Amino acid sequence: MKSKIITFALALSLLAGTGVFISTQVKAASLSPKVQQLIDFSEKNEASEAANLLAQLSTKEKDELANYIEFNSDKVPPVYFIIMADHIYKSDKDKAALWYYIGKFRSYQDTLMCKDKTTQSQLEVYPMLAPKTLKYVATKVNDKAYIANLMQKALDWDIAHPQRVNPIWACYHGISAFMNKPELLPESEYTVIQTKVRNEIKESINKYRN
């Protein structure tokens, strides 16, 4: 199972590249055909097809995708924030670090909403998707104020963006997905899960601040 997730992760990592990130609001209808198709694949949880298309995107198309994600976080799986981190790294290292943590925190929440707990194994391969960004964060590890501020910004973003994509996307990367249709826990448990994760983040922030 882990090998399949790693293969998917490595395919997604091909998206990382150079290029200038332009913060301009973009709607799906104005995107190039490949980016529109990729978003369509992600909405249908067709991960393999999305991964293949990601590897074909040009720098301009990657910029379009990054812009779309920034203003439409409720339309794509949060893992795309991680995937795009290395793409925007050269133009804004700190923003890349923030995107990684945004993707990490919200993806973690989504995996906990799946009935199949093996979906959480995908968290182990996320670092492969943004090696440059994580290397930069590693240089800041002794700067406790920086790390605390980074996590606080990611937490603030999470709270400020209540609209979110259906967490079922995360459930497609568990063992049960190869045999049965992925399932989510009852929606009544979502708030509890979100609160749990946010409290864990707050504890980590406090450790860096103390």
N, C-alpha and C positions, 0 to 999 in steps of 0.2 A: 504493500500500500504506500509506504513512505517513498519508494522509488518512483511511483507514478506521480506523486505530488511534486517531488523534486524535478522530474522531467517537465511537468507543467510550469513550475517556477522558473526553470532555466529558459524555457521558451518565452515566458513573459519578460525575462530579463533582457532579451534582445532589444526590447524597446528603448533601453537606456542609451543615451547618445548625447551629442552636443547640439547646440542651437540656442537661440535667444528666446527666453520665455517672455511673451508679451501678454500682460494682464489686460485683456479686452474681453468683455462679455460676449459669449457666443451661444447661439441657439442651434439645436441639432439641425434644423432645416438649412442653415447657412454653411454647414460643414461640408468638406469634400466627401465624395462617395465612400471611400475606404473608412473614414472615421465614422460616418453615419452607420455603415455596415457593422463596424466593430461595436458601436454602442448598442445596436440591435442584437448582436450576438450576446453581449453582456446581459441585456435585459431578459433574454431567453435562457440564460445560464448555459450557453453553449461555449464552455471554457476552451475547449480544444480549438474550435474555429476562431475564437477571439485571439488566442495565443499565436496562431499561424498568421493572422492578419496583422497583429502587432509588429511582428518581425519585418513586415513589408512597408511599414509607414516611413514616409520621408520626414526630414526635419520639420518642414512646414506642417505636415499632418500631425506630427507629435506636438507641435506648438498648439495646434487647433484642439487636440485632445486635452492637453493640459488646461487650456482656457475653459473648455467645456466643463471639465471636472470641477474647477474652482467655483463655478457659478451654478453647477447642477449636481451637487454632491448626493442628492436624493435619487439620482438617475443611474448611478454606476456603483458597483461594489466598492467599499472603502479601500480594498487592497490596491486599487488603482492609484491612490495617493502614494503608496509605497513604490509602485511600479514607476511612477513619474518622477520620483524624488531625484534620481540620478540625472534625469534629463534636464531639470532646472538647476542642478547643482552648480554649474559653471557660471550662471548668471546671478545666483543668489543662494549661497551655501546655507545660510540660516533658515531661509524659507524651505529649502530642501529638507533640512532636519525637522522642521515643524511638520511638513507633509508626512514624513515617515512616521512620526509619533501620532499624528491624526489617524493615519491608516491603521497603525498598530492598535491603538486604543479601541477604535470602533470595530475593527475586524475581530478583536478579542471578544467584544460584546456579542457580535453576531455568531461566533462559533459556540458560545455558551447557550445560545437560543436554539441550537440543534439538539434533537433527541439523541443522535449518535455522537457520543463524546469523542470518538476517534477523529472527528473533524478538527479538533484542536491541534492535531499533529502538524497541520499546515503552518502554524505559527512558527515552528522550528525552521522553516525554509524562507521565511520573509526576509531575513538578513541578506540572502542571496540576491534579492531583487534590487537592492540599493547599496552595494558595497562601498562606493565612493562616499556616499552620504554618511554611512555608519563609521567609516574611517575618520571622517571629519569630526563626528560626534565624539569619537574616542579621544581625539586630541583635546576635547573639552571636559573630559571626565573628572579632572581634578578641579575644575571651575564649578563648584557646587551651585553658585548663584545662577550660572548659565543653564545648567541642567534643570534646576528647579523652575526657572523661568520658562524654559522650553516645554516642560511637562505641564506647567500651569496654562500656557497659551493653548496647548493641545486640548486640555481639559475644558478651558473656556470655550473653545471652538465647538467641542462636542455638545456642550450644554446649549450653546447659541444656535445650533442647527438640529432641532428636534425632528425635522422631516428627514427620513432616511429610506434607503432602498430596502426592499424586502430581504431580511437576513437569510432567506432560503439559499441564496447563492453559496454561502459558506458550507451548507450541508451537503453540497455536491462533491465535497472533497473528503468524505468519510467512507469507511468500509461499506456501510450499508447501501451507499449510493450505487454500488456495483451490482447489487442484488435486488434492491427495492427502491421505490420512490422516496427521496429524502423527505424527512418530516421535521417540523418545528415543534417546540414546546408550546403550550397554550399562551396566547398573547398576554394573559393575566400575569405571567411570570416575567415579562420583558422589563417592566419597571424595576422589579427586584434585582434583576441581572445588571441593568444599567447602574443602579445605585451601588451594587456590590463592586463593580469595576471602578466606578468613580471614587469610591472610598479607598480602594487599593491605591489608586493614583495619588489621592490626597496624602495617604500615609507615606508614599515614596517621596512626594514633594517635601513633606515635613522633615523627613530624614536628611534630605539635602540641605534644608534651611537651618537645621539645628547643629 
